[in-house]
Amino acid sequence: MLKKRIASAFFLMLFLLPVHAFSLIGKSRTGGMSEVFVGESRVSVSGGFVEWYDDNTISVRAKALEVSITIDNLDSDKAGKFDFRVSNVNPELTKIIGLGDADIKKGNNSLDFSSDVEAKKVAVYKLFPDLKENEYKFMVFAEASGGGNVFDRIISDVNYRKPLFVVSGGDMLEHPGSSAYDDFLEKVGKVRLPFLSVPGSMETAKGGHDIYPDYFGAAYYSFEYKGAHFVFLDNGAGYLSEEQFLWLDRELMQSKAANKFVFMHLPPFDPRPGREAPMGKGGQFKRLSSILEKYKVNYVFSAGIHSYFKKEVAGVNYIISGGAGSELASTDSYYNYVIVDVKGDEVAHKVVKLDAPSLAWHKSACLKLKIYLKASFVSNPVRTVGVVALLLFIVLGIIRFIYMYLFSRKPSKRLSL
């Protein structure tokens, strides 16, 4: 019976592998490129990137709220026909200039359309959210590794609250590697609106920095929308590169937006007493904060700490939201996400606390003890090791006493007749 099952599984694998391989034939992943050549036509994307393409099908993933797709057929003597899928958009809210509803097929978080481009011509398609007023909300959260139940609750809240978009501050994967990206995208595919992100330490670990662009495009980028400037930085490895510092200064210097929002994984500093985050070393925080203050950035959102903190420094609001499911940083921390409400030039935010998943009393007690010891070790490792050693000594002493009492008593002598 066992041999038959093994044989069946083997032949099923032999069948599925060619099918899977066939589905990938002709498709070229771009590593996050925004411009590709499809035959003799050049396809360029602004506000997103080309995920993959084949002879006439192009898959685009949006990285901004407004996306522009240009098909340049000027060098071709033949007309071109292309099928596009633009994912990571709100299909109910997004419009495409020049196309009616009958020309667009709506998916869960994607739009499909076809384009016929004449020889020696250029076609441009612009996608945008059809908002009547300059009022919208967005949500920020991070640190979901190992916390499936909490993150599932956040996904449900996203679809219930219907913000304009959401931002992940990183560390959302269960483990490094492309399979984890596939699993994560399947989960966030339930979100019917743009899901934007910055890479965290989990996304960049074990060569993940080379995989990230395949799924999310450039690791750092920016866009503007209705008088607001959104900047996404890559410090998942613990620092900002010199190239990013120069780019950030240039981006903010050229921006005329009333509101400026910056997103990154690791916080520029650790608000907890006696702690120093990686960006606090080598003067990186001092350099970054001077740029943020000089260009009057409103908010800086980050993660890295599995908790919630808020601190204002020189007019810049620093918010840490790292409670999307990972093990909490301390016993007084809580799972959370942040809602940001934008009304013209006015910005407000609030933190939403989430209940911890229910556990049996002994599992809950063990988890709280683990969190407490972990937090104590970081703040005072010598004292924590000493306390743990003392407790172990006491416990071992109690065990030894019980053992001696139960098993080391001399047997009573029997009276002989």
C-alpha positions in Angstrom: 0.0 0.0 0.0 2.8 2.4 0.9 4.7 1.6 -2.3 1.6 2.4 -4.3 1.3 5.8 -2.6 4.9 6.6 -3.2 4.6 5.7 -6.8 1.5 7.8 -7.2 3.2 10.8 -5.7 6.2 10.3 -7.9 4.2 10.2 -11.1 2.1 13.2 -10.0 5.3 15.2 -9.5 6.5 14.1 -13.0 3.2 15.4 -14.4 3.1 18.7 -12.5 6.7 19.8 -13.1 6.3 20.0 -16.9 3.0 21.8 -16.5 4.6 24.4 -14.2 7.6 24.7 -16.4 5.3 25.2 -19.5 3.5 28.0 -17.7 6.8 29.9 -17.4 8.0 29.4 -20.9 8.5 32.7 -22.7 7.9 34.8 -19.6 10.8 37.1 -18.6 11.0 38.4 -15.1 12.6 41.8 -15.1 14.0 42.3 -11.6 11.9 45.4 -11.2 12.7 47.2 -14.5 10.4 50.0 -15.6 11.3 49.7 -19.3 11.4 46.7 -21.5 11.4 45.9 -25.2 8.7 43.7 -26.5 9.6 42.8 -30.0 10.3 46.2 -31.7 8.2 48.2 -29.2 9.5 49.9 -26.1 7.2 49.7 -23.1 7.9 52.0 -20.2 6.1 52.4 -16.9 6.0 55.3 -14.5 4.6 54.7 -11.0 5.2 50.9 -11.3 7.4 48.3 -12.9 7.1 45.4 -15.4 6.8 42.1 -13.4 7.2 39.9 -16.5 6.4 39.8 -20.2 6.2 37.5 -23.2 5.5 38.0 -26.9 2.5 40.3 -26.4 1.4 40.1 -22.7 2.8 42.4 -20.1 2.2 42.3 -16.4 2.7 45.6 -14.5 2.7 46.0 -10.7 1.7 49.5 -9.5 4.0 51.1 -6.9 2.2 54.5 -6.8 -1.3 55.7 -6.9 -1.0 57.0 -10.4 0.5 54.8 -13.1 1.5 55.7 -16.7 2.2 53.1 -19.4 3.8 54.2 -22.7 4.0 51.9 -25.7 6.5 53.4 -28.2 6.1 51.8 -31.6 7.9 54.5 -33.6 10.7 52.2 -34.8 8.3 49.5 -36.0 6.8 49.2 -39.4 4.1 46.9 -38.0 1.1 47.5 -35.8 1.4 45.9 -32.3 -1.3 44.3 -30.1 -0.6 44.0 -26.4 -2.5 42.6 -23.5 -1.8 44.3 -20.1 -2.5 43.4 -16.6 -1.9 46.1 -14.0 -2.0 44.6 -10.5 -1.9 46.2 -7.0 -4.6 48.7 -7.7 -8.2 49.3 -6.5 -10.3 48.0 -9.4 -13.4 49.9 -8.3 -11.7 53.2 -7.9 -9.1 53.2 -10.7 -9.9 54.8 -14.0 -7.8 54.6 -17.3 -7.8 57.7 -19.4 -9.1 56.9 -22.9 -10.8 53.6 -21.9 -14.3 52.9 -20.8 -15.6 50.3 -18.4 -16.4 48.0 -21.3 -12.7 48.0 -22.3 -11.5 47.0 -18.9 -11.7 43.6 -17.1 -11.6 44.0 -13.3 -9.9 41.5 -11.0 -9.6 41.3 -7.3 -6.9 43.9 -7.2 -6.0 44.2 -10.9 -7.2 45.6 -14.2 -6.8 43.9 -17.6 -7.0 45.8 -21.0 -5.7 45.4 -24.5 -3.9 48.0 -26.7 -3.6 48.2 -30.4 -0.8 50.5 -31.4 -0.3 51.5 -35.1 3.1 51.4 -36.8 5.2 54.5 -36.1 2.9 55.6 -33.3 3.0 56.0 -29.5 0.1 55.0 -27.1 -0.1 56.3 -23.5 -2.4 54.9 -20.8 -2.8 56.7 -17.5 -4.3 55.0 -14.5 -5.5 57.1 -11.5 -7.8 56.7 -8.5 -11.0 58.7 -9.2 -11.3 60.7 -6.0 -13.6 63.7 -6.0 -12.1 65.4 -3.0 -8.6 65.8 -1.6 -9.5 63.6 1.4 -8.2 60.0 1.9 -6.8 57.6 4.5 -3.9 55.2 4.4 -2.8 52.5 6.9 0.7 51.6 8.1 1.8 48.3 9.7 4.8 46.0 9.9 6.4 43.0 11.6 4.0 40.1 10.8 6.5 37.2 10.8 5.0 34.3 12.8 1.8 36.1 13.6 -0.7 34.8 11.1 -3.8 35.3 13.1 -3.0 38.9 13.9 -2.1 39.7 10.3 -5.2 38.0 9.0 -7.2 40.4 11.2 -5.4 43.3 9.8 -6.1 42.2 6.2 -9.8 42.0 7.2 -9.7 45.5 8.7 -8.1 46.8 5.5 -11.0 45.5 3.4 -13.5 46.8 5.9 -12.0 50.3 6.4 -11.2 50.7 2.6 -8.3 53.1 2.9 -6.8 54.5 -0.3 -3.7 52.4 0.1 -1.6 50.6 2.8 2.1 50.6 3.6 4.1 47.7 5.0 7.2 48.6 7.0 8.8 45.3 6.3 9.5 41.9 8.1 6.3 40.5 6.7 7.7 37.2 5.4 7.8 34.0 7.4 11.3 33.2 6.2 13.8 34.4 3.6 13.5 33.1 0.0 11.3 33.4 -3.1 8.7 30.8 -1.8 8.0 33.1 1.2 7.4 36.0 -1.2 4.9 33.8 -3.2 3.1 32.9 0.0 3.0 36.5 1.2 1.7 37.9 -2.1 -1.0 35.2 -2.1 -2.2 36.5 1.3 -2.1 40.2 0.4 -3.8 39.4 -2.9 -7.0 39.5 -0.8 -6.5 43.2 -0.4 -8.5 45.1 -3.0 -6.2 48.2 -3.1 -2.6 49.2 -3.5 -0.2 47.5 -1.1 3.1 49.4 -0.9 6.1 48.4 1.0 9.7 48.9 2.1 12.1 45.9 2.6 12.8 44.8 6.2 15.6 42.6 7.5 13.6 39.5 6.8 13.1 40.5 3.1 16.8 41.3 2.7 18.3 38.3 4.6 20.1 35.4 2.7 20.2 37.1 -0.7 16.7 38.4 -0.4 17.8 41.9 -1.5 18.3 40.4 -5.0 14.8 38.7 -4.9 12.9 41.7 -3.6 12.8 43.7 -6.9 11.2 40.8 -8.7 8.2 41.1 -6.5 8.1 44.7 -5.3 10.3 46.6 -7.7 12.9 49.2 -6.6 13.7 49.1 -2.9 13.6 52.9 -2.6 11.4 55.3 -4.6 8.9 58.1 -4.2 5.7 59.6 -5.8 3.5 62.6 -5.3 -0.3 62.6 -5.0 -2.7 65.5 -4.4 -0.2 67.8 -2.8 1.6 65.1 -0.7 5.0 63.6 -1.3 5.6 59.9 -0.3 9.2 58.7 0.1 10.1 55.0 0.6 13.6 54.2 1.9 15.6 51.0 2.1 17.4 50.6 5.4 16.5 47.0 6.1 20.2 46.1 6.3 20.6 48.6 9.2 21.8 51.7 7.3 21.1 54.1 4.4 23.5 54.0 1.6 25.3 57.2 0.4 23.4 57.0 -2.8 20.1 57.1 -0.9 21.2 60.0 1.2 22.0 62.0 -1.9 18.8 60.9 -3.6 16.7 61.8 -0.5 18.1 65.2 -0.2 17.4 65.9 -3.9 13.9 64.5 -3.7 12.9 66.6 -0.8 14.6 69.7 -2.0 12.6 69.6 -5.3 9.3 68.8 -3.6 6.7 71.5 -3.3 4.3 69.3 -1.5 2.6 70.6 1.6 2.7 67.2 3.3 5.8 64.9 3.2 5.7 61.3 4.5 8.8 59.0 4.8 8.7 55.3 5.3 11.5 53.0 6.3 12.0 49.7 8.1 14.4 50.4 11.0 13.6 53.4 13.1 16.2 56.2 13.0 16.6 55.9 16.8 15.3 53.6 19.6 12.9 55.5 21.9 13.4 53.1 24.8 15.8 54.2 27.5 19.3 52.9 27.1 18.8 51.6 23.6 20.5 52.5 20.4 19.1 51.5 17.1 21.4 50.7 14.2 20.9 54.1 12.5 22.0 55.7 15.8 25.5 54.5 15.1 28.0 56.3 12.9 26.1 59.5 12.8 23.5 58.3 10.3 20.5 59.5 12.4 22.1 62.9 12.8 22.5 63.2 9.1 19.1 61.9 8.3 17.3 64.0 10.9 19.0 67.2 9.6 17.6 66.4 6.1 14.1 65.7 7.4 14.0 68.8 9.6 15.4 71.0 6.8 12.7 70.1 4.4 9.9 70.0 7.0 8.9 66.3 6.7 5.6 65.8 8.6 5.8 62.1 9.4 8.4 59.3 9.5 6.9 55.8 9.7 9.1 52.8 10.7 9.1 49.4 12.4 12.0 47.3 13.7 10.6 47.3 17.2 7.6 45.0 17.9 5.5 47.6 19.6 4.1 51.1 19.1 5.9 54.4 19.8 5.5 58.0 18.9 8.0 60.8 19.4 8.2 64.4 17.9 11.6 65.8 17.3 12.0 69.3 15.8 8.6 69.2 14.2 9.0 65.7 12.7 6.6 63.0 14.0 8.4 59.7 14.3 6.0 56.8 14.5 7.0 53.1 15.1 4.3 50.6 14.3 5.7 47.1 14.5 2.7 45.1 15.8 1.3 43.2 12.9 1.8 39.8 14.5 5.4 39.1 15.5 6.3 38.4 19.1 5.9 41.6 21.0 8.9 43.5 22.4 7.7 43.8 26.0 4.8 42.8 28.3 3.3 46.3 27.9 3.5 46.2 24.1 0.4 45.5 22.0 -0.4 44.5 18.4 -1.4 47.5 16.3 -1.6 49.4 13.1 -1.8 53.1 12.3 -4.5 55.0 10.3 -3.5 58.3 8.7 -6.2 60.7 7.8 -5.4 63.3 5.1 -7.8 66.2 4.5 -6.1 68.7 2.2 -3.1 70.1 4.1 -4.3 68.7 7.4 -3.0 65.4 8.6 -4.0 63.3 11.7 -3.3 59.8 12.8 -4.5 57.3 15.3 -3.2 53.9 16.5 -5.6 50.9 16.5 -4.9 48.4 19.2 -5.5 44.7 18.4 -6.2 42.0 20.9 -3.6 39.3 21.2 -4.6 35.8 20.0 -6.2 33.7 22.8 -3.9 31.1 24.2 -4.1 28.5 27.0 -3.1 29.9 30.3 0.2 28.0 30.5 1.2 29.0 26.9 0.2 32.7 27.7 2.3 32.6 30.9 5.3 31.1 29.1 5.1 33.7 26.3 4.9 36.6 28.7 7.9 35.2 30.6 9.9 34.8 27.4 9.1 38.4 26.3 10.0 39.7 29.8 13.3 37.9 29.9 14.2 38.9 26.3 13.4 42.6 27.0 15.4 42.4 30.3 18.4 40.8 28.7 18.6 43.5 26.1 18.5 46.3 28.7 20.7 44.6 31.4 22.2 41.3 30.3 24.4 40.8 33.4 21.5 41.2 35.8 19.1 39.0 33.7 21.7 36.2 33.5 22.2 36.5 37.3 18.5 36.4 38.1 17.9 33.4 35.7 20.9 31.5 37.3 19.6 32.2 40.8 16.1 31.0 39.8 17.5 27.8 38.3 19.6 27.2 41.4 16.5 27.6 43.6 14.4 25.3 41.3 17.2 22.6 41.2 17.5 22.9 45.0 13.7 22.3 45.4 13.9 19.3 43.0 16.8 17.8 44.9 15.0 18.3 48.2 11.9 16.5 46.9 14.0 13.7 45.5 15.9 13.2 48.7 12.7 13.2 50.7 10.9 10.7 48.5 13.7 8.3 47.5 16.5 8.6 50.0 14.8 7.6 53.2 16.2 4.5 54.8 13.8 1.5 54.8 12.4 0.7 58.3 13.8 -2.5 59.8 11.3 -5.4 60.1 11.0 -7.2 63.4 12.1 -10.8 63.2 10.0 -13.4 65.0 
